[in-house]
Amino acid sequence: MIRIKLDVMMAQRKMSLNRLSELVDITPANLSVLKNEKGKAIRFSTLDALCKVLECQPGDLIEYIED
């Protein structure tokens, strides 16, 4: 299972969903889907923008958990 740890990174950076949405130019609704781990996929361009704004690596946002 792939887990998106966006909520953890946002908390560490003390960044709200709305502020992150503005900075990465993604709607709050779409960002919320990722944050709540309801998404089925993520574009590399979205991952790139998130890493840039949150100053992190892709591995900080994505985790593999064995079933």
MMTF fields as JSON, N, C-alpha, C and O atoms, coordinates in Angstrom:
{
  "mmtfVersion": "1.0.0",
  "mmtfProducer": "UNKNOWN",
  "numBonds": 267,
  "numAtoms": 268,
  "numGroups": 67,
  "numChains": 1,
  "numModels": 1,
  "chainsPerModel": [1],
  "groupsPerChain": [67],
  "chainIdList": ["A"],
  "bondAtomList": [4, 2, 8, 6, 12, 10, 16, 14, 20, 18, 24, 22, 28, 26, 32, 30, 36, 34, 40, 38, 44, 42, 48, 46, 52, 50, 56, 54, 60, 58, 64, 62, 68, 66, 72, 70, 76, 74, 80, 78, 84, 82, 88, 86, 92, 90, 96, 94, 100, 98, 104, 102, 108, 106, 112, 110, 116, 114, 120, 118, 124, 122, 128, 126, 132, 130, 136, 134, 140, 138, 144, 142, 148, 146, 152, 150, 156, 154, 160, 158, 164, 162, 168, 166, 172, 170, 176, 174, 180, 178, 184, 182, 188, 186, 192, 190, 196, 194, 200, 198, 204, 202, 208, 206, 212, 210, 216, 214, 220, 218, 224, 222, 228, 226, 232, 230, 236, 234, 240, 238, 244, 242, 248, 246, 252, 250, 256, 254, 260, 258, 264, 262],
  "bondOrderList": [1, 1, 1, 1, 1, 1, 1, 1, 1, 1, 1, 1, 1, 1, 1, 1, 1, 1, 1, 1, 1, 1, 1, 1, 1, 1, 1, 1, 1, 1, 1, 1, 1, 1, 1, 1, 1, 1, 1, 1, 1, 1, 1, 1, 1, 1, 1, 1, 1, 1, 1, 1, 1, 1, 1, 1, 1, 1, 1, 1, 1, 1, 1, 1, 1, 1],
  "groupList": [{"groupName": "MET", "atomNameList": ["N", "CA", "C", "O"], "elementList": ["N", "C", "C", "O"], "formalChargeList": [0, 0, 0, 0], "bondAtomList": [1, 0, 2, 1, 3, 2], "bondOrderList": [1, 1, 2], "singleLetterCode": "M", "chemCompType": "L-PEPTIDE LINKING"}, {"groupName": "ILE", "atomNameList": ["N", "CA", "C", "O"], "elementList": ["N", "C", "C", "O"], "formalChargeList": [0, 0, 0, 0], "bondAtomList": [1, 0, 2, 1, 3, 2], "bondOrderList": [1, 1, 2], "singleLetterCode": "I", "chemCompType": "L-PEPTIDE LINKING"}, {"groupName": "ARG", "atomNameList": ["N", "CA", "C", "O"], "elementList": ["N", "C", "C", "O"], "formalChargeList": [0, 0, 0, 0], "bondAtomList": [1, 0, 2, 1, 3, 2], "bondOrderList": [1, 1, 2], "singleLetterCode": "R", "chemCompType": "L-PEPTIDE LINKING"}, {"groupName": "LYS", "atomNameList": ["N", "CA", "C", "O"], "elementList": ["N", "C", "C", "O"], "formalChargeList": [0, 0, 0, 0], "bondAtomList": [1, 0, 2, 1, 3, 2], "bondOrderList": [1, 1, 2], "singleLetterCode": "K", "chemCompType": "L-PEPTIDE LINKING"}, {"groupName": "LEU", "atomNameList": ["N", "CA", "C", "O"], "elementList": ["N", "C", "C", "O"], "formalChargeList": [0, 0, 0, 0], "bondAtomList": [1, 0, 2, 1, 3, 2], "bondOrderList": [1, 1, 2], "singleLetterCode": "L", "chemCompType": "L-PEPTIDE LINKING"}, {"groupName": "ASP", "atomNameList": ["N", "CA", "C", "O"], "elementList": ["N", "C", "C", "O"], "formalChargeList": [0, 0, 0, 0], "bondAtomList": [1, 0, 2, 1, 3, 2], "bondOrderList": [1, 1, 2], "singleLetterCode": "D", "chemCompType": "L-PEPTIDE LINKING"}, {"groupName": "VAL", "atomNameList": ["N", "CA", "C", "O"], "elementList": ["N", "C", "C", "O"], "formalChargeList": [0, 0, 0, 0], "bondAtomList": [1, 0, 2, 1, 3, 2], "bondOrderList": [1, 1, 2], "singleLetterCode": "V", "chemCompType": "L-PEPTIDE LINKING"}, {"groupName": "ALA", "atomNameList": ["N", "CA", "C", "O"], "elementList": ["N", "C", "C", "O"], "formalChargeList": [0, 0, 0, 0], "bondAtomList": [1, 0, 2, 1, 3, 2], "bondOrderList": [1, 1, 2], "singleLetterCode": "A", "chemCompType": "L-PEPTIDE LINKING"}, {"groupName": "GLN", "atomNameList": ["N", "CA", "C", "O"], "elementList": ["N", "C", "C", "O"], "formalChargeList": [0, 0, 0, 0], "bondAtomList": [1, 0, 2, 1, 3, 2], "bondOrderList": [1, 1, 2], "singleLetterCode": "Q", "chemCompType": "L-PEPTIDE LINKING"}, {"groupName": "SER", "atomNameList": ["N", "CA", "C", "O"], "elementList": ["N", "C", "C", "O"], "formalChargeList": [0, 0, 0, 0], "bondAtomList": [1, 0, 2, 1, 3, 2], "bondOrderList": [1, 1, 2], "singleLetterCode": "S", "chemCompType": "L-PEPTIDE LINKING"}, {"groupName": "ASN", "atomNameList": ["N", "CA", "C", "O"], "elementList": ["N", "C", "C", "O"], "formalChargeList": [0, 0, 0, 0], "bondAtomList": [1, 0, 2, 1, 3, 2], "bondOrderList": [1, 1, 2], "singleLetterCode": "N", "chemCompType": "L-PEPTIDE LINKING"}, {"groupName": "GLU", "atomNameList": ["N", "CA", "C", "O"], "elementList": ["N", "C", "C", "O"], "formalChargeList": [0, 0, 0, 0], "bondAtomList": [1, 0, 2, 1, 3, 2], "bondOrderList": [1, 1, 2], "singleLetterCode": "E", "chemCompType": "L-PEPTIDE LINKING"}, {"groupName": "THR", "atomNameList": ["N", "CA", "C", "O"], "elementList": ["N", "C", "C", "O"], "formalChargeList": [0, 0, 0, 0], "bondAtomList": [1, 0, 2, 1, 3, 2], "bondOrderList": [1, 1, 2], "singleLetterCode": "T", "chemCompType": "L-PEPTIDE LINKING"}, {"groupName": "PRO", "atomNameList": ["N", "CA", "C", "O"], "elementList": ["N", "C", "C", "O"], "formalChargeList": [0, 0, 0, 0], "bondAtomList": [1, 0, 2, 1, 3, 2], "bondOrderList": [1, 1, 2], "singleLetterCode": "P", "chemCompType": "L-PEPTIDE LINKING"}, {"groupName": "GLY", "atomNameList": ["N", "CA", "C", "O"], "elementList": ["N", "C", "C", "O"], "formalChargeList": [0, 0, 0, 0], "bondAtomList": [1, 0, 2, 1, 3, 2], "bondOrderList": [1, 1, 2], "singleLetterCode": "G", "chemCompType": "PEPTIDE LINKING"}, {"groupName": "PHE", "atomNameList": ["N", "CA", "C", "O"], "elementList": ["N", "C", "C", "O"], "formalChargeList": [0, 0, 0, 0], "bondAtomList": [1, 0, 2, 1, 3, 2], "bondOrderList": [1, 1, 2], "singleLetterCode": "F", "chemCompType": "L-PEPTIDE LINKING"}, {"groupName": "CYS", "atomNameList": ["N", "CA", "C", "O"], "elementList": ["N", "C", "C", "O"], "formalChargeList": [0, 0, 0, 0], "bondAtomList": [1, 0, 2, 1, 3, 2], "bondOrderList": [1, 1, 2], "singleLetterCode": "C", "chemCompType": "L-PEPTIDE LINKING"}, {"groupName": "TYR", "atomNameList": ["N", "CA", "C", "O"], "elementList": ["N", "C", "C", "O"], "formalChargeList": [0, 0, 0, 0], "bondAtomList": [1, 0, 2, 1, 3, 2], "bondOrderList": [1, 1, 2], "singleLetterCode": "Y", "chemCompType": "L-PEPTIDE LINKING"}],
  "groupTypeList": [0, 1, 2, 1, 3, 4, 5, 6, 0, 0, 7, 8, 2, 3, 0, 9, 4, 10, 2, 4, 9, 11, 4, 6, 5, 1, 12, 13, 7, 10, 4, 9, 6, 4, 3, 10, 11, 3, 14, 3, 7, 1, 2, 15, 9, 12, 4, 5, 7, 4, 16, 3, 6, 4, 11, 16, 8, 13, 14, 5, 4, 1, 11, 17, 1, 11, 5],
  "groupIdList": [1, 2, 3, 4, 5, 6, 7, 8, 9, 10, 11, 12, 13, 14, 15, 16, 17, 18, 19, 20, 21, 22, 23, 24, 25, 26, 27, 28, 29, 30, 31, 32, 33, 34, 35, 36, 37, 38, 39, 40, 41, 42, 43, 44, 45, 46, 47, 48, 49, 50, 51, 52, 53, 54, 55, 56, 57, 58, 59, 60, 61, 62, 63, 64, 65, 66, 67],
  "secStructList": [7, 3, 3, 3, 7, 2, 2, 2, 2, 2, 2, 2, 2, 6, 7, 7, 2, 2, 2, 2, 2, 2, 2, 2, 6, 7, 7, 2, 2, 2, 2, 2, 2, 2, 2, 6, 6, 7, 7, 1, 7, 7, 7, 2, 2, 2, 2, 2, 2, 2, 2, 2, 2, 2, 6, 7, 7, 2, 2, 2, 2, 3, 3, 3, 7, 7, 7],
  "xCoordList": [0.847, 0.0, 0.891, 1.882, 0.542, 1.253, 0.471, -0.739, 1.172, 0.545, 1.114, 2.328, 0.254, 0.664, 0.678, -0.342, 1.82, 1.988, 1.934, 2.684, 1.048, 0.934, 0.507, 1.003, -0.404, -0.872, 0.265, 0.323, 1.158, 2.304, 3.242, 3.668, 3.558, 4.471, 3.878, 4.591, 2.578, 1.923, 1.977, 2.214, 1.76, 1.821, 3.236, 3.416, 4.234, 5.624, 5.986, 6.763, 5.418, 5.708, 4.725, 4.833, 3.758, 2.72, 2.037, 1.899, 1.614, 0.992, -0.443, -0.714, -1.335, -2.741, -2.992, -2.204, -4.087, -4.479, -4.699, -4.272, -5.361, -5.635, -4.363, -4.238, -3.421, -2.149, -1.357, -0.825, -1.274, -0.553, -1.222, -0.541, -2.524, -3.28, -2.899, -2.692, -2.807, -2.417, -1.005, -0.755, -0.094, 1.316, 1.597, 2.48, 0.859, 1.1, 0.096, 0.18, -0.843, -1.847, -2.668, -2.824, -3.181, -4.077, -5.297, -5.165, -6.463, -7.663, -7.603, -7.042, -8.17, -8.212, -8.895, -8.501, -9.915, -10.62, -9.692, -9.678, -8.922, -8.001, -6.868, -6.433, -6.399, -5.347, -5.873, -5.153, -7.113, -7.743, -7.842, -7.675, -8.113, -8.175, -6.828, -6.78, -5.741, -4.405, -4.13, -3.635, -4.456, -4.185, -4.907, -4.367, -6.117, -6.917, -6.74, -7.491, -5.735, -5.366, -6.513, -6.671, -7.31, -8.425, -8.071, -8.821, -6.929, -6.531, -6.034, -5.55, -6.163, -5.712, -4.374, -3.677, -4.006, -2.776, -2.32, -3.085, -1.061, -0.527, 0.368, 1.183, 0.217, 1.045, 2.43, 2.584, 3.427, 4.78, 4.87, 5.619, 4.131, 4.155, 3.585, 4.063, 2.568, 2.002, 2.989, 3.188, 3.604, 4.601, 5.771, 6.275, 6.199, 7.282, 6.928, 7.739, 5.719, 5.28, 5.186, 5.588, 4.662, 4.558, 5.94, 6.165, 6.861, 8.218, 8.905, 9.618, 8.69, 9.3, 8.79, 9.577, 7.477, 6.866, 7.155, 7.439, 7.081, 7.285, 8.765, 9.111, 9.629, 11.075, 11.388, 11.997, 10.953, 11.152, 11.448, 11.437, 11.707, 11.945, 10.678, 9.856, 10.508, 9.324, 9.14, 8.011, 10.232, 10.149, 9.613, 9.164, 9.658, 9.076, 7.553, 6.87, 7.031, 5.581, 4.943, 3.744, 5.742, 5.213, 5.891, 7.111, 5.087, 5.615, 4.977, 3.779, 5.772, 5.26, 5.086, 6.009, 3.879, 3.573, 3.172, 2.237, 3.87, 3.564, 2.229, 1.933, 1.418, 0.098, 0.233, -0.772],
  "yCoordList": [-1.179, 0.0, 1.241, 1.303, 2.198, 3.478, 4.474, 4.634, 5.131, 6.12, 7.495, 7.649, 8.485, 9.868, 10.556, 10.606, 11.074, 11.682, 13.207, 13.895, 13.724, 15.159, 15.842, 16.921, 15.23, 15.822, 15.993, 16.998, 15.029, 15.093, 16.228, 17.018, 16.3, 17.336, 18.724, 19.663, 18.859, 20.153, 20.566, 21.735, 19.625, 19.926, 20.342, 21.287, 19.635, 19.975, 21.367, 22.082, 21.748, 23.063, 24.135, 25.299, 23.727, 24.635, 25.377, 26.6, 24.603, 25.182, 24.679, 23.486, 25.594, 25.232, 24.69, 24.908, 23.995, 23.438, 24.555, 24.446, 25.626, 26.735, 27.428, 27.781, 27.627, 28.275, 27.385, 27.87, 26.108, 25.186, 25.143, 25.097, 25.159, 25.163, 26.369, 26.236, 27.52, 28.736, 28.617, 28.988, 28.104, 28.042, 27.021, 27.235, 25.917, 24.888, 24.965, 24.185, 25.889, 26.107, 24.843, 24.411, 24.273, 23.121, 23.487, 24.132, 23.088, 23.438, 22.807, 21.723, 23.471, 22.884, 21.515, 20.63, 21.343, 20.053, 18.939, 17.858, 19.186, 18.168, 17.899, 16.758, 18.937, 18.764, 17.986, 17.183, 18.229, 17.517, 16.023, 15.202, 15.673, 14.264, 13.6, 12.489, 14.268, 13.727, 13.663, 12.659, 14.738, 14.824, 13.724, 13.173, 13.417, 12.416, 11.008, 10.093, 10.849, 9.557, 8.898, 7.678, 9.701, 9.183, 9.116, 8.546, 9.697, 9.74, 8.393, 7.564, 8.196, 6.953, 7.152, 6.179, 8.411, 8.699, 10.121, 10.936, 10.396, 11.746, 12.008, 11.164, 13.151, 13.525, 13.932, 14.463, 13.669, 14.084, 15.601, 16.1, 16.33, 17.793, 18.256, 19.233, 17.557, 17.876, 17.531, 18.317, 16.372, 15.96, 16.934, 17.299, 17.349, 18.312, 19.625, 20.173, 20.132, 21.395, 21.276, 22.19, 20.162, 19.96, 19.923, 20.543, 19.193, 19.098, 20.455, 20.793, 21.225, 22.558, 23.464, 24.103, 23.516, 24.408, 23.934, 24.745, 22.629, 22.095, 21.839, 21.433, 22.085, 21.899, 20.503, 20.337, 19.508, 18.122, 17.252, 17.736, 16.007, 15.03, 14.197, 14.109, 13.586, 12.751, 11.672, 11.36, 11.109, 10.086, 10.607, 9.828, 11.929, 12.511, 12.536, 12.597, 12.489, 12.557, 11.204, 11.018, 10.268, 8.968, 7.856, 7.849, 6.922, 5.812, 4.522, 4.483, 3.477, 2.158, 1.349, 1.219, 0.805, -0.038, -1.398, -1.503, -2.432, -3.775, -4.223, -3.973, -4.89, -5.369, -6.495, -7.015],
  "zCoordList": [0.0, 0.0, 0.0, 0.728, -0.796, -0.837, 0.016, -0.144, 0.909, 1.796, 1.475, 1.338, 1.356, 1.146, 2.512, 3.2, 2.89, 4.216, 4.147, 4.839, 3.313, 3.141, 4.43, 4.752, 5.168, 6.424, 7.425, 8.134, 7.485, 8.403, 8.005, 8.847, 6.714, 6.228, 6.413, 6.767, 6.177, 6.374, 7.845, 8.151, 8.744, 10.177, 10.579, 11.346, 10.06, 10.382, 9.879, 10.512, 8.735, 8.143, 8.609, 8.224, 9.449, 9.953, 8.811, 8.832, 7.812, 6.631, 6.505, 6.64, 6.248, 6.081, 4.676, 3.755, 4.541, 3.249, 2.234, 1.085, 2.657, 1.746, 1.286, 0.113, 2.196, 1.829, 0.875, -0.124, 1.168, 0.297, -1.08, -2.104, -1.097, -2.348, -3.199, -4.406, -2.592, -3.314, -3.875, -5.021, -3.076, -3.474, -4.569, -5.399, -4.58, -5.596, -6.74, -7.688, -6.663, -7.699, -7.976, -9.119, -6.892, -6.945, -6.109, -5.068, -6.547, -5.787, -4.395, -4.233, -3.401, -2.061, -2.048, -1.288, -2.887, -2.937, -3.41, -2.821, -4.46, -4.967, -3.983, -3.823, -3.334, -2.338, -1.13, -0.537, -0.78, 0.324, 0.037, 0.938, -1.212, -1.611, -1.338, -0.809, -1.695, -1.426, 0.073, 0.584, 0.761, 2.203, 2.981, 3.94, 2.561, 3.261, 2.696, 3.033, 1.834, 1.252, 0.497, 0.542, -0.193, -0.984, -2.47, -3.262, -2.847, -4.246, -4.748, -3.978, -6.043, -6.68, -7.383, -7.673, -7.661, -8.385, -8.066, -7.551, -8.384, -8.242, -9.449, -9.819, -10.043, -11.185, -10.684, -9.584, -11.521, -11.162, -11.027, -10.187, -11.83, -11.73, -10.388, -9.811, -9.897, -8.584, -7.487, -6.561, -7.579, -6.604, -6.596, -5.533, -7.773, -7.895, -7.206, -6.459, -7.453, -6.845, -5.328, -4.608, -4.841, -3.392, -2.745, -1.706, -3.368, -2.814, -2.807, -1.862, -3.854, -3.944, -2.831, -2.133, -2.669, -1.678, -0.248, 0.633, -0.028, 1.324, 1.647, 2.757, 0.651, 0.814, 1.342, 2.399, 0.578, 0.979, -0.232, -1.364, -0.006, -1.052, -1.25, -0.338, -2.422, -2.65, -1.583, -1.204, -1.104, -0.06, 1.26, 2.101, 1.45, 2.66, 2.575, 3.597, 1.365, 1.151, 0.85, 1.057, 0.366, -0.055, 0.733, 0.896, 1.218, 2.008, 1.515, 1.233, 1.412, 1.06, 2.334, 3.138, 2.506, 3.656, 3.116, 2.323, 3.539, 3.076, 3.648, 4.817, 2.819, 3.274, 4.266, 4.75]
}
